[in-house]
Amino acid sequence: MNTTLRRWLASIPSVRPLRPIIALSRRAPLVLGLEGLLLMVGIWAALTLSLPGEYGRLEVGQPSPQSIVALHDAVYVSDVLTAERQAQAENSPENLVYNYDPQIPIKQRSALNTLLDTVASVRSDPSLSRADRLAKLAALPNASVKLSEERADLILTLDDDSWNMLRQEINNLYNRALNRYDYAIDEQALIDLNERWLTYWLATTSLSPTQRDLALFFTQSFMLVNRTLNEDATAARRQSAHDKVPPQQVRVLAGESIVRVGEIVRPETIEKLQQTGAMPLALSWLGIAGRGLIAALLAAGFVGYILAFQGDLAWHPRSLLVIIALIDSALIATRIILPLADENAYLWPLASLAIIMAVVFNGRLGLAVSALLCLTIGIMQDNALPLAITLLASCTVGIFIVRNAEHMISFVLAGIGIGVTVAISQMAFWMLEQPTLRPGDLSALALSVPLFASMNGALSTILSLQGHRILFCIV
């Protein structure tokens, strides 16, 4: 209302009953602006809300939260695959160079036999007393072994048969150890022999515990490493193998699946996403601001529609506030549920809100709300064009069928129409994505599509039937 005219009318006593209208005209733009701001904030929140695993949160070694395809053809040299092939070439066993001395085990076996002969001669020397024999065994000069008085005493307590059996088992044990590793004993082989094999082999003999202890002592004392790694030669050979690996070239075709939901993300997956430009970007402040601008445009368009074609609602702030609250709630709920539903997103009964708007207000408002919701869903969800079109079609069919909803059967028919529409739309988009028709896929689709479509229709009927009664009481 013109400011001059409003002041003139207010000054006339005869038009004082018009003052509430004048006051409302002052508040209407402010109230409408605040409600439009509320709508924008709701849309902005729905577009910006981040669930775990979204907005570039692809982590190596973790399942992918989304499916991503290549946006365009790409050919690149993969640093990840090249490094992997180079590591495989370097770690090949063929690159290991060893220093090997076959004389060490032969010399050690000879020294072992010499020591055993010396011990036998001391045992059988009749000119020595037991104390002399004990002292002489403890003082035997040998670089590999030093007999303690306890072990020397154990050796002297054995009779001749036990000693001869022990000596034979020591030689057998030593030869078995050499044959186990083809006379090439390295550090790891020596550890395995001392910690496992020698004890195990002795357990299979008929020796007494005392004899086993002595056999293990003599064998371990003369078992030496004769095969060592040549670090310099091995490093040179590994470097040569590393340098011979050619750069690994990767070719990606547009539309090729890079990663699917649930697949473990590997380093080459991240590289392929980066090279093809399909890497989901982390949500930045710039991205949040961009979503805010989109939300402002959508909210301004809806408020403009209300002013141009639903003028009566502009003068009923309470009704408009309820509509905006329902829109915001539906968008935020959709934002949370759709990523969790994944392939079952067609089950979402968005048409129930459109039917409620058509019954409580009018069909034109229901269509406008449906368009706003589906357009926002198409923006918030990746590759959501089929879903947005399907939901919009189901909303439109539901509004056309229910109209003024004079009877409850109208809601039932609307639910049936919604189910049929969802089934047809889902089948159509499935056919667009399939290069060939396979009986197995068709039979699986024949079970899932009618099930989800009928559930969508049933939920839409139930929610709209109960929701419109509640909304009538509010507005």
C-alpha positions, -999 to 999 in steps of 0.1 A, spaced: 0 0 0 13 35 -8 28 53 22 10 86 16 -23 68 11 -18 48 42 -11 79 63 -41 97 48 -64 68 56 -51 65 91 -59 102 98 -95 98 88 -117 88 118 -143 71 96 -117 45 83 -103 35 117 -116 -1 112 -90 -4 84 -61 1 108 -56 -37 114 -53 -41 76 -28 -12 75 -8 -28 103 -8 -61 85 4 -44 53 33 -31 73 42 -65 87 35 -87 57 68 -80 38 88 -86 69 70 -118 78 71 -131 42 108 -123 41 115 -141 73 96 -172 61 115 -171 28 147 -169 49 136 -199 69 129 -218 36 164 -209 23 180 -220 55 162 -254 54 172 -260 17 208 -248 25 210 -272 54 197 -301 33 222 -294 6 251 -289 30 244 -316 56 273 -341 55 270 -377 64 299 -399 74 319 -410 43 307 -381 20 325 -352 4 358 -367 -5 362 -389 25 376 -418 5 402 -435 27 427 -460 15 420 -494 31 384 -485 39 352 -494 20 340 -468 -5 308 -450 6 297 -443 -30 300 -456 -65 320 -434 -90 324 -436 -127 350 -419 -150 337 -386 -164 359 -387 -195 386 -407 -213 420 -405 -197 454 -420 -204 482 -414 -178 513 -429 -164 505 -444 -130 530 -436 -104 513 -460 -80 514 -490 -103 549 -482 -114 561 -480 -78 543 -513 -71 559 -531 -100 593 -517 -91 589 -529 -55 580 -564 -68 610 -564 -91 633 -553 -62 620 -579 -38 624 -608 -62 644 -636 -46 666 -637 -77 682 -604 -66 696 -619 -35 734 -624 -36 750 -646 -10 786 -653 1 789 -691 5 817 -711 20 811 -749 17 842 -757 37 829 -743 70 805 -772 78 831 -798 67 857 -782 90 833 -780 118 823 -816 115 859 -826 115 865 -805 146 835 -821 163 847 -856 156 882 -846 169 867 -834 201 846 -865 205 877 -887 199 895 -867 226 867 -871 251 866 -909 243 904 -912 249 901 -893 282 872 -916 293 892 -947 285 926 -937 299 933 -961 327 961 -940 341 938 -912 351 916 -911 382 881 -898 380 891 -864 394 919 -862 368 896 -872 340 871 -845 352 898 -819 353 912 -828 319 878 -827 302 871 -793 317 905 -780 304 901 -793 269 914 -767 245 888 -762 218 877 -730 200 841 -741 196 832 -756 229 841 -752 266 830 -781 288 818 -771 322 825 -794 352 788 -804 353 788 -815 317 822 -832 321 807 -851 351 777 -862 330 800 -875 303 820 -895 328 788 -910 343 778 -926 310 788 -962 304 806 -972 272 774 -983 254 756 -950 263 786 -930 252 789 -947 219 752 -943 212 755 -906 222 784 -901 198 766 -918 170 734 -896 175 756 -865 176 770 -872 142 736 -882 128 721 -850 142 748 -828 127 746 -844 93 708 -842 93 710 -805 101 734 -799 72 712 -819 48 681 -801 59 695 -769 44 718 -784 17 750 -774 35 740 -737 33 733 -724 68 723 -688 71 712 -668 101 675 -678 99 684 -714 93 706 -714 124 678 -699 144 653 -725 132 677 -753 139 685 -742 175 649 -733 184 630 -761 167 645 -788 145 673 -801 167 650 -804 197 624 -821 176 648 -846 160 662 -855 194 628 -862 208 623 -889 182 655 -908 194 658 -933 222 684 -912 241 679 -904 278 673 -868 289 710 -865 299 721 -878 265 698 -855 247 711 -825 266 747 -834 257 738 -842 221 721 -808 217 751 -791 234 777 -806 211 757 -801 179 748 -765 186 784 -757 195 797 -767 161 769 -754 139 780 -722 123 767 -699 95 784 -704 61 759 -685 39 757 -647 44 739 -620 24 762 -598 2 746 -564 9 764 -545 -18 759 -570 -46 722 -574 -36 716 -537 -35 732 -533 -69 711 -561 -84 679 -547 -68 686 -512 -82 691 -528 -117 658 -546 -114 641 -514 -103 655 -494 -132 644 -520 -158 607 -516 -149 589 -495 -176 564 -468 -166 529 -483 -162 504 -467 -185 467 -468 -176 438 -460 -199 403 -452 -185 372 -449 -207 344 -425 -200 316 -442 -180 340 -468 -167 334 -478 -131 363 -467 -109 350 -478 -76 317 -492 -63 300 -490 -30 316 -513 -5 348 -519 -24 380 -514 -6 397 -482 -17 433 -488 -29 460 -462 -37 455 -468 -74 418 -460 -70 426 -426 -55 451 -420 -84 426 -429 -110 400 -406 -95 424 -378 -95 436 -384 -130 400 -385 -144 387 -356 -124 362 -378 -107 376 -374 -72 348 -361 -49 359 -328 -35 359 -321 2 332 -297 13 349 -263 16 337 -229 26 334 -220 -10 312 -251 -16 290 -242 13 286 -207 0 277 -220 -34 250 -242 -19 237 -212 0 233 -193 -33 214 -222 -48 192 -223 -18 185 -186 -20 175 -189 -57 152 -218 -50 136 -201 -20 132 -168 -39 116 -187 -68 91 -204 -44 82 -172 -26 78 -154 -59 54 -182 -70 34 -177 -37 32 -139 -43 22 -143 -80 -1 -173 -80 -10 -180 -43 -16 -145 -30 -40 -156 -3 -12 -175 14 9 -144 16 -17 -129 39 -18 -160 61 17 -163 77 7 -192 98 -3 -214 69 28 -204 49 50 -211 79 35 -246 82 41 -252 45 77 -241 48 83 -261 79 70 -292 61 92 -286 31 123 -281 53 116 -312 73 110 -333 42 143 -321 26 164 -327 57 148 -362 63 155 -370 26 191 -358 29 196 -382 58 177 -412 45 186 -413 8 223 -421 12 214 -448 36 187 -463 14 211 -463 -17 194 -485 -43 161 -486 -23 157 -448 -25 126 -453 -48 108 -465 -17 108 -429 -3 71 -418 -1 77 -381 -10 43 -381 -28 25 -381 5 35 -345 12 24 -334 -23 -10 -351 -17 -14 -334 16 -6 -300 1 -32 -306 -27 -59 -317 -3 -54 -291 24 -46 -262 0 -48 -268 -37 -33 -288 -65 -12 -259 -79 6 -255 -46 11 -292 -44 28 -292 -78 50 -262 -68 61 -279 -36 68 -312 -55 89 -293 -81 109 -276 -53 115 -308 -34 125 -328 -65 147 -301 -79 165 -299 -45 169 -337 -43 184 -337 -78 210 -312 -66 218 -328 -32 222 -364 -44 249 -376 -69 234 -389 -102 199 -384 -88 182 -374 -121 163 -407 -124 153 -405 -87 142 -369 -90 121 -375 -121 105 -406 -106 96 -388 -74 82 -358 -93 62 -381 -115 48 -399 -85 39 -366 -68 22 -353 -100 1 -385 -104 -9 -385 -68 -21 -348 -70 -41 -354 -102 -58 -385 -88 -66 -372 -53 -77 -337 -62 -101 -325 -35 -102 -360 -18 -139 -361 -12 -137 -398 -3 -111 -420 13 -110 -441 -19 -93 -412 -36 -62 -417 -13 -62 -454 -21 -64 -448 -58 -36 -422 -55 -14 -447 -38 -21 -472 -66 -12 -446 -92 20 -437 -73 30 -473 -72 24 -479 -109 42 -446 -118 73 -455 -97 74 -490 -112 72 -477 -148 98 -450 -142 122 -473 -125 118 -499 -153 124 -472 -179 156 -459 -163 168 -495 -158 163 -502 -195 183 -470 -204 213 -483 -185 213 -519 -199 231 -525 -232 215 -560 -235 186 -577 -219 195 -607 -198 169 -631 -184 185 -632 -150 185 -595 -145 149 -592 -157 137 -618 -133 154 -601 -104 140 -567 -115 105 -583 -118 107 -591 -81 122 -559 -66 105 -532 -87 69 -541 -79 78 -547 -43 93 -513 -37 68 -495 -59 39 -510 -40 55 -501 -7 59 -465 -19 23 -463 -28 11 -479 4 33 -456 26 21 -425 5 -15 -435 11 -11 -440 48 10 -409 55 -12 -386 33 -44 -399 48 -33 -392 84 -12 -362 76 -39 -341 59 -61 -345 90 -34 -332 113 -26 -303 89 -62 -293 88 -62 -289 125 -30 -268 125 -39 -243 97 
